[in-house]
Amino acid sequence: MTGILIVVVYVALFAASAFIVTAIGKRTQRKDFTSLKTVTFGDESAVRPNRAASVISVVVLFLIWGAFTGSKLVPIHVPAPFQGDTSFSYTAQAPDGSQDDAEVFVRVHEFGADVDSIEADAGDGFALNDFDEVPVYSSALIRATRNDVGGDADGFRIVAVNGAPIEPGGSVDTADGVVNMTPRGSLSFVPDPGLQMRPLYLPSPERVWQAVVDVATDGFRNFTLWEHLGYSLFRVLAGFVLGAAIGIPLGYAMGLSDWFRGWFDPIVEFMRPVPPLALIPLVIIWFGIDETGKVVLLFLAALWIMAIGARAGVSGVNITKVHAAYSLGASKTQILRHVIIPNSLPEIFTAARVAMGVCWGTVVAAELVAANVGAGMMITTASKFQQTYVVVMGIILIGIIGFGIDILMRKAENVLVPWKGRS
């Protein structure tokens, strides 16, 4: 239910933000070469990131995260789980048919917190009051008849909760939760969980930031945060560089030679859909469990993407440029250097960005291969101990580093390939 609500809220905020930003943008549209184009739909050069949309997207994600985790950093929250003292009444019926009412007092508290006992009068009659406590997001089995006078006699049972009839397997809603009756006649109280995510599933931004501070200060599994990230970054870059160093020449050869294309095309097309995770057993057998195995796994993750990108770049070169170069007396080497390589670089940079993302996604699996340091190792180890805040911290840091590398690659592409998108 909470997951569906998050999706609905996100879609609604997306639609509202798009409408507002588009309406404002029409009034403040800047006048440049792109704005003067008469045909823009389908023209990639006319589509540029809307910076307002990017900022709003990040803000919306943070607001939703904070609202559904009870963060103090956001002003609006969805209903939180109930915590505090509550009570409900039940009606007990003796074997002779007589009935009496009693109260059940329940204290709902945070998991693991020290809780004072509830002090209240047991009441009069044969049905006596009960007292219990339950952690938030949990439930408590309340044997309400255990202290009732004659509660252990055959035929003694609970027939109503808060005045509403109840049978084994039934339930009654209360102001702060739900009272269920087990098949054996005992009561189970489930406090209202609200609509916020459980910390086990998604911790609040404050808890994740505290995890960053703790790991940066005290380390995690005998290594500092920067050592974990540094080892992962080294493995990713090493695997990516090796994959590019072999994949790009291979792609050029496949794009320029029918023999290379025929020889390597089955291999590349066969390996391309194979996920790197499936290769882990072979990597362990062939290269062991040291750094070599991890780098090789990342190398294989990048190799096929770079080969296909280079091959597509060669295939996409405008043939009229090749003919023009030949007509001017250019040799094959000159055509390769001045026509094919420059015009294939945009596809190669696109493949490089994809390959880098795949390598970052694979590093978690690579560091499952008996690693004792690395961001992936930190995430997987924390998940075993249900330290979700460390898991989320690692995911965010990997995403930030990967995004930063992608920005650097975009800047490099703008500098090295300024002719991209121009014929």
N, C-alpha and C positions, 0 to 999 in steps of 0.2 A: 504493500500500500504506500509506504513512504517513498519507495523508488519511483512508482508511477507519479506520485505528487511532484517529486523533484523534476521529472521529465516535463510534466505539464507546466510547472512554474518556469522552467528554462525556456520552453518554446514560447510561452506567453511574453516573457521579457525580451526574447529575441525579436518577436514580431513587433512589439511596442517600440523597442529601440530602433529597429529598421525604419519604421514609419516616421518616427520623430526626426531621426538623423537625416533621412531622405528629404523630408519637408524643409528642414533647415538648410540642407545642402543646396537645394534648388534656388534659394534666395541668396546664398553666398558663394555660388559657383565661381571658381576662378577662371580667368580667361587666359588660356595658353593654347599651344598647338593641338593638344589632345581634345580640348573642349570645342575646337573649331571643326573637328572631323564630322563629316556628314554620315558616315557609316562606322559605327563602333561595336555593334553586337557581333560577336564572333571574332573580333580583332583583339588578340591578346595584348598588343601594345597599348590599347586604349583602356585596359583594365588594370588599375593600380590599387593596392590595399587602401581601404578607407581607415585612416588612423583613428578616427573617432570610434569606428566599429571595433577596432582592436582593443582600445582602452576600455570601452564599455563591456566587451566580452570578458576581459580579465576581471573587471569589477563585479560583473554579474555572477561569475563563477565563485568569486570570493564571498559575495553576499549570500549566495545559496549555501555554500559550505558552512559559513558561520551561522546562518539562520537554522540549519538543520542539525547543528551540533551544539547549540546553546552558547556560542561564543559571545564574549562581552565586547568584542570589537565591532559588532554590527548592531544596529538599533532595533531590528525586527527579528523575532523568533517565531517559529512554529510552536504549537503547544508542547511543553516539556513533560516528561514522565512525572507522575505524582510522587511526591516525597512528603513525609510528615505523618501525623496521626489521623486515623480514620476509624470508623466502626460501622457495624451493621448488626441487625438483630436477627434472631432465628426463633422459630417456634418448634419446641420439642413436644412430642406426643408419647405419653406413657402407655404401657400395654393395656391399661384399663380404659384408654381413650381420653384421659384428661390431658390438657395442654398447658404449657407454661412458656413464657418468653424469656430470653436471655440476650445479653449483648456480647459481641466479640470485638475487642479493641485490637487494632493492628497498627504497628509503627513501621512505616516504609522508610528505609535509609539507604545511603550509598553502600555499595559493596565493599566489605572489609572495614567499615567504620565501626568505632566503639559506640554501642547503643545502650542507654540506660533502660532499665526495666520499667514497664508501665505499671503504675500503682493505681488501683481502683478497687472498689468494693465488689466482692464476689456476687452480691445480690441475694435475694430471698427466693424461696420456692425450690422445686426440684431441678429446674434448669438454671445453672449458675453461669456467671459471666466468664469469658475466656480472654486470654491475652497472648499475643504472638507478635513476631517481628518478621520482616521479609525484606531482602535487598531489592533495590529498584531493578526493573526489567526481569524480575524473577517471580516466583510464586511460593505460597506457603500452604502446606497441608494442615488443616485445622481440624483436629478431632474434637469437635465441640462437645460431644456427649461424654468425653472421658471423665470429666469431673461432675457431671450431672448425677443427682441422686437417682439410683436405679438405671443409670445410663447403660450398664452392661447387661441388662435384662433383655430377653428375647421380646421383640416387638417394639422396643423403645427406638424411636427414630425422629429425624427432623422432617417436618412437613412443609415449612415455609421459611423464606428469607425476606426480611423487610416486608412481611405481610403477603408476599407473592408465593403461591404454591410452587414446590420444587420436588422433583423426583430424581432418583439415581440417573446420572447421565445428563441432567438438566442444568441450567444456569440462570442466574438472575443478575441483572446489571445494577450496580450501586453508583453512588455519586463519584467515587474515586477508584472504581475498578469493577471486576466481575467476580461473582461467587459461583463456583462450579460445584456440583455434587458428584463424587466418584461413584462407581457402580456399587461400592460397599457402604455408601451412605455418609462418608466423611465429606467435609467441606474443604474446598481449595480456593484461596483468595488470590486473584491476579490483579495487582495494581495497574491503573491506567498507564500504558506505555507512552502515551502521547504520540507525536509525529516526529520527534527527533531521532536521529540515528544513535544506536548504541556506541559508546566509545570503542568497543571491541571491533565494530565494523568500520567506523569512521571517527577518528578523534578530532577534537576541535583545533583550530589554527594555533591557539595558545599552547596546547599540549605538544603539537608538532614542533613549534619553535623552541619549546623547552627541551625537546629531544635533541634539536640541533645544538643548543648550548651545552647540554650534558655530554653529548658524544664529542663535541669539539673540545671540551674541557677535560673530560675524564677518559675519552676514548671508548672503543667498543671492541671487546675481545682482544685486548692488548695492542690495539692499533688505533691511532688517532683518526679523526674524520678525514683529514687531508691525505693520510696514507691510503685509506680505503678508496677515496676518489682518485688519487694519483695513480694507483695501480690499475684501476679500471680504465682510466683515460689512456694510460700507456698501452694496455692490451688492445683497446679499440683502435688507437692510431696505428699500432704496429700491424694489426690484421688488415686494416683498411689500406695502408700504404702498400703492403705486399699484394693485396688483391688488385689494387689499381695498377701496380707495376707490371703485373702479368696479364690482367684482364684487358687493359686498354690496347696493348700491342696485339693480343689475341683477337680482339674485336676488329681492329684495323685489318688484320690479315684475313679474317672471315668476310669483311666487307669488300676487299680488293681482289681476292683470289677464290675462284670457284673450287679449287682443290682444298684449300683450307676451310672454306665454307662447308663443303661436303664432308670433310673429315671430322671437324669439330662440332658441326651443328647438332648431330644427335646427342653428343656428350653434354653440350651446354643446355639444350632443351630438356634433356633428361634430368640434369642436376638442378636446374633452375627452380622447379616446384618442390624439391626435397627440402623440408625445413632443417635448419642446422641442428635442431634438437635431436633429430633422428640419427645424426652422425656422431653423437657423443660416445656411444659404445665403441665404434671403430676408432675414434680419435684416442680414446684411452688405451686401446690395444696397441695401436700403431705408434703413438708418441708418448705414452705414459701420462702421469698426472701432474707433471711440472708445468712451467710456464709455456713450454713449446706446444703442448696440447691445446691450451686455451687460445694462443695466438693462431694456431692452425685452424681452429674452429671458426674464429672470426675472419680469417683469411678466406675460407670457403664461403662464408656468408656474403663477402663483398665481391669475390671473384666473378661469379656469373652475372651479377648485376652490372659490373663495370664492362664486362665483355659484351653484353647485349647493348649497353648504352653506346659503346664505341662503334659497334656494328651498325646500330640504327643511325648514328651520326654520319657514317660514311654513306649509307644508303640514302640519306635524306639530302645529300649535297645536290644543289640545283645543277642539272646536267648542262644547262646553257653556259654556266661558268666554266665548266670543264672544256666544252667546245671552244669557248672564247680563248682560253689559255692555250689550247692546242693550235688554234689559228694564229696565235702570236708567236708560235715556235717554242713553247715551253716543253721541257722534258718531263718524264714521269716523276722524277725526283722533285722538280720544281712544282708540278701540279700537286703532289702530295704535301709539300711544305707550304705553298702559298694558297691553295684552293681547298683541298680536302681537310687538312688539319684545322685551319681556322673555322671552316663552316661546320665541322663536327664537334667543336668544343662546347657549344650550348647543350647538346645532347649528353656529352660526357659530364658536364657540371651537374646536370639534372640527375644523371645516374649516380654521381658521387654523393649528392645529397641524400638520395634514397638509400644508397649503400651504407652511409654513415648512420642513418636512422636504424637500419636493420642490424648493424653492428652493435649499437647501443642496446637494442632489444635483445640481442643474443648474448651480451656480456653477462647477464644474470645466469643464463644457462651455462655459459663457459665457466663461470666461477663456481658452479656446482661441482665441477670436476676437482674435488679435494682441495679447494682453495681455502686458505686461512686468512686472506685479506682481500678486500675489494668491496665495491658497493653492492654487487650481486650477492656476495657471501653475507654481507651485513643484512640484506633484506631477507634472504632465505632463513638465516639463523634466527632473526627476530620473529619471523612468522611461526617458527616452531614453538616459541614461548609466548605467542599471542601478544607480542609487543607491536601492535598495529601502528602506534605512533612512530616507531623507528622505520617500519615498512613504508609508511606514507612519506616520511622524511627522505628516505633513500630514493623513492620514486620521483619526488619533486626535484631533488638535487640532480638526478640523472637527466630529467627533463630540461632543467635550466642549463646544464652543461651542453646537452645536445642541441638545444635551441641556440645557445651562444655560438657553437661551432657552425650551425646552419647559417646564422647571420654573417659570420666571417666568410663562409663560402659564397654567400650571395654578394658580399662586397667585393670579394676577389673576382667573381664572375663579371661584375659590372666594370671592374678595372681592366681585366684581361680580355673580356669578350664584349667590348662596347657595341659591336655590330649585331648583337643578338636581336632578332625580330625585325631586322631590316634586310631587304633583298638587294 
